[in-house]
Amino acid sequence: MPGKATPDFGAKPIRPDQLTKAIPHAKFAERLLEWHGGQWSALYSVGSCLLAASRHWRDKLPEAVQELRRAQKDEAQGLAATLEAVGKLDDFTLAYIACAFWCSNDESTPSGGDPLEKRYSIADVAPETLNKMASDCAAFQRTNAPLLEACGLGTEEAGHDFWLTRNRHGSGFWDEDIGDVGRQLTEAACACGECNLHVGDDQRIYGL
């Protein structure tokens, strides 16, 4: 795909400040809270902080992972593995994933269905897809570090814009009023190609 492909400027704008800010997803937090051992437990603390979009969700993450593993149930083990993986992701990547879930539909109806974030969470993302999303974000940040530093955007907003721009949504780096830096970041994001999420037959989320 050409590196200088332009977004659809005629599309309805989607502003980053309209996006769900919960990190990584409210649905994931709700699933974690189903397993907590009381209001003083580490898992309750992590889940509550995620629901409140508080950055303190990382404070008791190792203890929360162990709490899930002690449950010795398949679902709890899966959530423990996801929570541990999520803890290794930076805020740019988490915001990128949150934006992907907000913008992508589950195709459950002929009209497109509901946004993925309504029924699914990061715990439903196939491991290979999560790894690819993390790899894409790391590569984009590494390659464009001077531009991201110069643009003045917050880390989360830049993560949102990376998803929006590479997928030609009606908003992104190109309309952030950051001059030529925005143009360069737009070209860099478009050069990464589009990435679309879909629900597989196994109800896992995969990337295309």
C-alpha positions as CSV (number, residue, x, y, z in Angstrom):
1,M,0.0,0.0,0.0
2,P,1.5,3.4,-0.9
3,G,3.1,5.2,1.9
4,K,1.4,8.5,1.0
5,A,-2.1,7.3,0.7
6,T,-4.5,9.9,2.1
7,P,-7.3,9.3,4.7
8,D,-10.9,9.7,3.7
9,F,-11.3,13.4,4.5
10,G,-15.0,13.2,3.7
11,A,-15.7,10.7,6.5
12,K,-17.5,11.8,9.6
13,P,-14.8,13.0,12.1
14,I,-14.1,10.8,15.1
15,R,-12.3,12.8,17.8
16,P,-9.9,11.1,20.2
17,D,-11.6,12.9,23.1
18,Q,-14.8,11.1,22.2
19,L,-13.1,7.7,22.7
20,T,-13.4,5.4,25.7
21,K,-10.6,6.3,28.0
22,A,-10.7,3.2,30.2
23,I,-7.4,1.3,30.0
24,P,-7.4,-1.3,28.7
25,H,-11.2,-2.0,28.7
26,A,-14.2,-1.7,31.1
27,K,-15.4,-5.2,30.0
28,F,-12.0,-6.7,31.0
29,A,-12.2,-5.0,34.4
30,E,-15.7,-6.4,34.9
31,R,-14.4,-9.9,34.2
32,L,-11.6,-9.4,36.6
33,L,-13.9,-8.3,39.4
34,E,-15.9,-11.5,39.1
35,W,-13.0,-13.2,40.7
36,H,-11.9,-10.8,43.4
37,G,-11.6,-12.1,47.0
38,G,-13.1,-9.0,48.7
39,Q,-12.7,-5.3,48.7
40,W,-9.2,-5.4,50.2
41,S,-7.9,-7.9,47.6
42,A,-5.4,-6.9,45.0
43,L,-7.7,-8.1,42.2
44,Y,-10.5,-5.8,43.5
45,S,-8.0,-2.9,43.5
46,V,-6.8,-3.5,40.0
47,G,-10.3,-4.0,38.6
48,S,-11.7,-1.0,40.3
49,C,-8.8,1.2,39.1
50,L,-9.4,0.0,35.5
51,L,-13.0,0.9,35.7
52,A,-12.1,4.3,36.9
53,A,-9.4,4.7,34.3
54,S,-6.9,5.2,37.1
55,R,-3.2,4.7,36.3
56,H,-2.9,3.0,39.8
57,W,-4.2,-0.2,38.2
58,R,-0.6,-1.3,37.8
59,D,0.2,-0.9,41.5
60,K,-1.0,-4.3,42.7
61,L,-0.8,-6.1,39.3
62,P,1.6,-8.9,40.4
63,E,-0.5,-9.8,43.4
64,A,-3.7,-9.7,41.3
65,V,-2.2,-12.2,38.8
66,Q,-1.3,-14.5,41.7
67,E,-4.8,-14.2,43.1
68,L,-6.3,-15.3,39.8
69,R,-3.8,-18.2,39.5
70,R,-4.8,-19.5,43.0
71,A,-8.4,-19.9,41.7
72,Q,-7.3,-22.9,39.7
73,K,-10.1,-22.5,37.1
74,D,-9.5,-22.3,33.4
75,E,-11.1,-18.9,33.0
76,A,-9.2,-17.4,35.9
77,Q,-5.9,-18.8,34.4
78,G,-6.7,-17.2,31.1
79,L,-7.4,-13.9,32.8
80,A,-4.2,-14.1,34.7
81,A,-2.2,-14.6,31.6
82,T,-3.9,-11.7,29.9
83,L,-3.5,-9.4,32.9
84,E,0.2,-10.3,33.0
85,A,0.6,-9.5,29.3
86,V,-1.4,-6.3,29.6
87,G,0.9,-5.1,32.4
88,K,3.8,-5.3,30.0
89,L,2.2,-2.9,27.5
90,D,2.8,0.8,27.5
91,D,0.1,3.4,27.5
92,F,0.5,4.2,23.8
93,T,-0.3,0.5,23.0
94,L,-3.1,0.2,25.5
95,A,-4.8,3.3,24.1
96,Y,-4.3,2.0,20.5
97,I,-6.1,-1.2,21.5
98,A,-8.9,0.6,23.3
99,C,-9.4,2.7,20.2
100,A,-9.5,-0.4,18.0
101,F,-12.2,-1.9,20.2
102,W,-14.2,1.3,20.1
103,C,-13.9,1.7,16.3
104,S,-14.4,-2.0,15.3
105,N,-17.8,-3.7,15.1
106,D,-18.5,-7.4,15.8
107,E,-20.5,-7.8,12.6
108,S,-23.3,-9.6,14.5
109,T,-26.0,-8.0,12.3
110,P,-26.2,-7.1,8.6
111,S,-25.7,-3.5,9.5
112,G,-22.4,-4.2,11.3
113,G,-23.4,-5.0,14.8
114,D,-22.0,-3.4,17.9
115,P,-18.6,-2.0,18.8
116,L,-16.3,-4.8,20.0
117,E,-16.0,-3.1,23.4
118,K,-19.6,-3.8,24.2
119,R,-19.2,-7.6,24.4
120,Y,-15.5,-8.3,24.2
121,S,-12.3,-7.3,25.9
122,I,-8.6,-7.5,25.5
123,A,-8.9,-11.0,27.1
124,D,-10.6,-12.2,23.9
125,V,-7.8,-11.1,21.6
126,A,-5.9,-14.0,20.1
127,P,-2.3,-14.1,21.4
128,E,-0.8,-13.7,18.0
129,T,-3.0,-10.7,17.3
130,L,-2.1,-9.0,20.6
131,N,1.6,-9.6,19.9
132,K,1.2,-8.1,16.4
133,M,-0.6,-5.0,17.8
134,A,2.1,-4.5,20.4
135,S,4.9,-5.0,17.8
136,D,3.3,-2.5,15.5
137,C,3.0,0.1,18.2
138,A,6.6,-0.4,19.4
139,A,7.9,-0.1,15.9
140,F,5.9,3.0,15.1
141,Q,7.1,4.7,18.3
142,R,10.7,3.7,17.8
143,T,10.8,4.8,14.1
144,N,8.9,8.1,14.7
145,A,10.3,9.0,18.2
146,P,11.4,12.5,17.2
147,L,8.1,13.3,15.6
148,L,6.1,12.0,18.5
149,E,8.2,14.0,20.8
150,A,7.7,17.2,18.7
151,C,4.0,16.8,18.1
152,G,3.0,17.7,21.7
153,L,0.2,15.1,21.9
154,G,-0.2,13.0,25.0
155,T,0.9,9.3,24.8
156,E,-2.7,8.0,24.9
157,E,-3.9,10.5,22.2
158,A,-1.0,9.5,20.0
159,G,-1.9,5.8,20.4
160,H,-5.5,6.6,19.4
161,D,-4.4,8.6,16.4
162,F,-2.1,5.8,15.2
163,W,-5.1,3.4,15.0
164,L,-7.4,6.1,13.4
165,T,-4.8,7.3,10.9
166,R,-3.6,3.9,9.6
167,N,-7.2,2.8,9.1
168,R,-8.2,6.1,7.3
169,H,-10.8,7.2,9.8
170,G,-12.2,10.7,9.7
171,S,-9.7,11.9,12.3
172,G,-6.1,11.3,13.2
173,F,-2.7,12.9,13.2
174,W,-3.6,14.9,10.1
175,D,-6.2,17.1,11.8
176,E,-4.5,17.7,15.1
177,D,-3.4,21.2,14.2
178,I,0.3,20.3,14.6
179,G,1.5,21.4,11.2
180,D,4.0,19.5,9.2
181,V,4.6,17.1,12.0
182,G,1.0,15.9,11.6
183,R,1.6,15.4,7.9
184,Q,4.7,13.3,8.5
185,L,3.0,11.2,11.2
186,T,0.1,10.7,8.9
187,E,2.4,9.4,6.1
188,A,4.2,7.2,8.6
189,A,1.0,5.7,10.0
190,C,-0.5,5.1,6.5
191,A,2.7,3.4,5.4
192,C,2.0,0.8,8.1
193,G,-1.1,-0.4,6.2
194,E,-4.6,-1.0,7.5
195,C,-5.3,-3.4,10.4
196,N,-8.9,-4.6,10.9
197,L,-10.2,-6.7,13.7
198,H,-12.9,-9.4,13.4
199,V,-14.5,-12.1,15.6
200,G,-13.5,-15.6,14.7
201,D,-15.7,-18.7,14.9
202,D,-14.1,-19.4,18.3
203,Q,-15.1,-16.0,19.6
204,R,-11.5,-14.8,19.7
205,I,-10.5,-11.4,18.2
206,Y,-8.2,-11.6,15.2
207,G,-6.4,-9.1,13.0
208,L,-6.6,-8.8,9.3
